[in-house]
Amino acid sequence: MNIEELREYCLSLKNATEDMPFKDEYLMFRVFNKWFAVIPLQVSELKISVKCNPDKAIELREQYTSVEAAWHFNKKYWNTITPNQDMDDETVKYWIRHSVEEVIKKLPKELRSTYWENE
């Protein structure tokens, strides 16, 4: 998986939008104006940060050596994934979808129902 594949996948999710690159250092993705993924551009290895519920965040860090607490947001909820041999592309996509679902769960009821309609 490369940066363009990650970007395309994030944008393929329902209601996902991309912010303009923040200071040319990050690609940031939102759903209903709430961030669900951040890709740093100025790093030697491909990385993506995703939002998790706190229990899942800890579980993810314990299960994969390629996952660490995010450097830029609340470490209780955000993890940074370095896709490599211990985490295949489908698993990375799963955690991106999980991140969107975590954002949706926190939205007001009327927005949540709008998101899940026609699924």
Residue frames as qw, qx, qy, qz and C-alpha x, y, z in Angstrom:
[[0.000, 0.891, 0.455, 0.000, 0.00, 0.00, 0.00],
 [0.430, 0.145, -0.002, 0.891, 1.31, 3.44, -0.89],
 [0.008, 0.317, 0.332, -0.888, 0.24, 6.96, 0.01],
 [0.359, 0.077, -0.377, -0.850, -2.00, 7.38, -3.05],
 [0.466, -0.227, -0.832, -0.198, -3.79, 4.08, -2.32],
 [0.231, -0.372, -0.673, 0.596, -4.36, 5.18, 1.28],
 [0.137, 0.246, 0.029, -0.959, -5.65, 8.55, 0.09],
 [0.422, -0.038, -0.610, -0.669, -7.98, 6.98, -2.46],
 [0.399, -0.311, -0.859, 0.081, -9.33, 4.53, 0.10],
 [0.099, -0.360, -0.504, 0.779, -10.02, 7.28, 2.65],
 [0.260, 0.236, -0.147, -0.925, -11.84, 9.34, 0.01],
 [0.370, -0.109, -0.807, -0.447, -13.87, 6.32, -1.10],
 [0.155, -0.347, -0.826, 0.416, -15.63, 6.20, 2.28],
 [0.055, -0.756, -0.582, -0.295, -19.06, 7.76, 2.51],
 [0.183, -0.965, -0.164, -0.090, -19.04, 11.53, 3.21],
 [0.709, -0.381, 0.085, 0.588, -15.24, 11.59, 3.44],
 [0.327, 0.934, -0.011, 0.145, -13.46, 14.79, 2.47],
 [0.762, -0.006, -0.105, 0.639, -9.83, 15.79, 2.32],
 [0.183, -0.920, -0.036, 0.345, -8.45, 18.96, 3.83],
 [0.490, 0.803, -0.292, 0.174, -5.88, 20.87, 1.90],
 [0.784, 0.021, -0.420, 0.457, -2.48, 19.57, 2.99],
 [0.442, -0.892, -0.091, 0.042, -1.79, 21.14, 6.37],
 [0.232, -0.849, 0.412, 0.235, 1.46, 23.10, 6.06],
 [0.653, 0.532, -0.513, -0.165, 2.37, 20.67, 3.25],
 [0.051, -0.429, 0.854, -0.289, 3.11, 18.17, 6.04],
 [0.326, 0.125, 0.880, -0.321, -0.13, 16.20, 6.47],
 [0.367, -0.215, -0.617, -0.662, -3.07, 14.90, 4.48],
 [0.209, 0.072, 0.706, -0.673, -6.11, 15.08, 6.73],
 [0.289, -0.252, -0.771, -0.508, -9.44, 13.37, 6.16],
 [0.290, 0.026, 0.487, -0.823, -12.79, 14.23, 7.68],
 [0.192, -0.427, -0.823, -0.323, -16.31, 12.92, 7.84],
 [0.282, -0.842, -0.431, -0.161, -18.96, 15.46, 8.88],
 [0.086, 0.866, -0.217, 0.442, -16.11, 17.89, 9.57],
 [0.687, -0.622, 0.365, -0.091, -14.45, 15.57, 12.14],
 [0.249, 0.629, -0.728, -0.113, -11.03, 14.08, 11.47],
 [0.961, -0.121, 0.166, -0.186, -10.79, 10.33, 11.06],
 [0.899, 0.053, 0.148, 0.410, -7.35, 9.93, 9.45],
 [0.011, -0.943, 0.268, 0.196, -4.09, 11.82, 9.16],
 [0.907, 0.207, 0.089, 0.356, -1.22, 10.90, 6.84],
 [0.291, -0.814, 0.233, 0.446, 2.11, 12.64, 7.50],
 [0.729, 0.682, -0.014, 0.046, 3.94, 13.50, 4.29],
 [0.192, 0.831, -0.475, 0.217, 7.39, 14.39, 5.64],
 [0.704, -0.450, 0.537, -0.121, 8.39, 10.96, 6.96],
 [0.072, 0.462, -0.826, -0.316, 10.61, 8.24, 5.56],
 [0.038, 0.156, 0.986, 0.039, 8.02, 5.48, 6.10],
 [0.373, -0.379, -0.473, -0.702, 4.35, 5.53, 5.14],
 [0.066, -0.189, -0.775, 0.599, 2.14, 6.11, 8.21],
 [0.324, -0.488, -0.421, -0.693, -1.51, 6.79, 8.90],
 [0.051, -0.003, 0.688, -0.724, -3.12, 7.86, 12.16],
 [0.425, -0.378, -0.651, -0.503, -6.63, 6.67, 12.96],
 [0.420, -0.375, 0.357, -0.745, -9.12, 7.19, 15.76],
 [0.503, -0.109, -0.857, -0.020, -10.06, 4.20, 17.93],
 [0.638, -0.688, -0.116, -0.324, -12.17, 3.65, 20.98],
 [0.214, -0.768, 0.559, -0.228, -9.79, 3.53, 23.98],
 [0.812, -0.215, 0.537, -0.079, -9.98, -0.25, 24.48],
 [0.844, 0.488, 0.180, 0.132, -9.39, -0.90, 20.78],
 [0.243, 0.896, -0.331, 0.169, -6.51, 1.59, 20.73],
 [0.439, -0.605, 0.650, -0.135, -4.68, -0.35, 23.42],
 [0.871, 0.098, 0.480, -0.042, -5.54, -3.69, 21.82],
 [0.688, 0.720, -0.015, 0.089, -4.23, -2.53, 18.47],
 [0.050, 0.841, -0.510, 0.171, -0.91, -1.38, 19.98],
 [0.609, -0.404, 0.668, -0.141, -0.49, -4.68, 21.81],
 [0.869, 0.282, 0.402, -0.063, -1.36, -6.79, 18.76],
 [0.711, 0.623, 0.093, 0.312, 0.86, -5.12, 16.15],
 [0.611, -0.375, 0.026, 0.697, 4.44, -3.92, 16.41],
 [0.300, 0.315, 0.367, 0.822, 3.71, -1.44, 13.59],
 [0.245, -0.786, -0.396, -0.406, 1.25, 0.54, 15.75],
 [0.394, -0.109, -0.448, 0.795, 2.07, 3.24, 18.28],
 [0.031, -0.775, -0.473, 0.417, 0.23, 6.01, 20.07],
 [0.406, 0.763, 0.263, 0.428, -0.31, 8.96, 17.75],
 [0.498, -0.086, -0.168, 0.846, 2.01, 11.91, 18.14],
 [0.023, 0.237, 0.206, 0.949, -0.48, 14.65, 17.25],
 [0.550, -0.443, -0.260, -0.658, -3.79, 13.95, 18.98],
 [0.654, -0.460, 0.396, -0.451, -5.10, 12.43, 22.17],
 [0.208, 0.386, -0.898, -0.043, -3.06, 9.25, 22.59],
 [0.463, 0.057, 0.760, -0.452, -5.99, 7.59, 24.35],
 [0.675, 0.511, 0.380, -0.373, -7.98, 7.57, 21.12],
 [0.573, 0.759, -0.242, -0.194, -5.49, 7.87, 18.24],
 [0.795, -0.257, 0.465, 0.294, -2.98, 5.35, 16.91],
 [0.317, 0.737, -0.444, -0.399, -0.40, 5.67, 14.18],
 [0.918, 0.096, 0.384, 0.034, -0.06, 2.66, 11.90],
 [0.051, 0.642, -0.628, -0.437, 3.02, 1.96, 9.81],
 [0.926, 0.250, 0.062, -0.278, 1.73, -0.49, 7.21],
 [0.090, 0.598, -0.790, -0.101, 4.24, -3.32, 6.84],
 [0.425, 0.109, -0.885, -0.156, 4.52, -7.09, 6.95],
 [0.055, -0.164, -0.878, 0.447, 2.69, -7.52, 10.27],
 [0.344, 0.538, 0.471, -0.608, -0.41, -5.63, 9.05],
 [0.358, 0.250, 0.711, 0.551, -1.79, -6.34, 5.59],
 [0.066, -0.154, -0.268, -0.949, -3.71, -3.83, 3.46],
 [0.459, -0.492, -0.621, -0.402, -7.12, -5.21, 4.43],
 [0.534, -0.508, -0.518, 0.434, -6.32, -4.79, 8.13],
 [0.209, -0.133, -0.030, 0.968, -5.21, -1.20, 7.56],
 [0.258, -0.298, -0.465, -0.792, -8.49, -0.55, 5.73],
 [0.515, -0.527, -0.676, 0.001, -10.43, -2.15, 8.57],
 [0.421, -0.452, -0.379, 0.689, -8.88, 0.29, 11.06],
 [0.013, 0.035, 0.202, 0.979, -9.59, 3.25, 8.81],
 [0.419, -0.434, -0.596, -0.531, -13.27, 2.18, 8.63],
 [0.534, -0.498, -0.595, 0.336, -13.25, 1.69, 12.41],
 [0.263, -0.187, -0.144, 0.935, -11.97, 5.26, 12.74],
 [0.236, -0.242, -0.383, -0.860, -14.87, 6.60, 10.64],
 [0.548, -0.481, -0.657, -0.190, -17.33, 4.59, 12.73],
 [0.467, -0.383, -0.473, 0.642, -15.85, 6.05, 15.93],
 [0.028, -0.028, 0.057, 0.998, -16.35, 9.56, 14.56],
 [0.392, -0.327, -0.559, -0.653, -19.94, 8.78, 13.49],
 [0.517, -0.440, -0.712, 0.181, -20.80, 7.37, 16.95],
 [0.312, -0.360, -0.347, 0.808, -20.00, 10.77, 18.50],
 [0.048, -0.196, -0.345, -0.917, -22.19, 12.79, 16.13],
 [0.468, 0.098, 0.351, -0.805, -25.66, 14.10, 16.98],
 [0.562, 0.203, 0.787, -0.151, -28.39, 11.54, 16.33],
 [0.592, 0.716, 0.185, -0.322, -29.72, 13.24, 13.18],
 [0.266, 0.741, -0.569, -0.237, -26.28, 13.19, 11.53],
 [0.338, -0.251, 0.907, -0.024, -25.67, 9.57, 12.58],
 [0.635, 0.396, 0.627, -0.216, -28.92, 8.48, 10.98],
 [0.486, 0.800, -0.150, -0.319, -28.07, 10.44, 7.81],
 [0.004, 0.618, -0.767, -0.171, -24.76, 8.64, 7.59],
 [0.353, -0.076, 0.931, -0.057, -26.18, 5.14, 8.00],
 [0.663, 0.512, 0.278, -0.471, -29.10, 5.67, 5.57],
 [0.736, 0.616, -0.190, -0.206, -28.80, 3.80, 2.29],
 [0.163, -0.604, 0.780, 0.015, -26.01, 1.56, 3.54]]
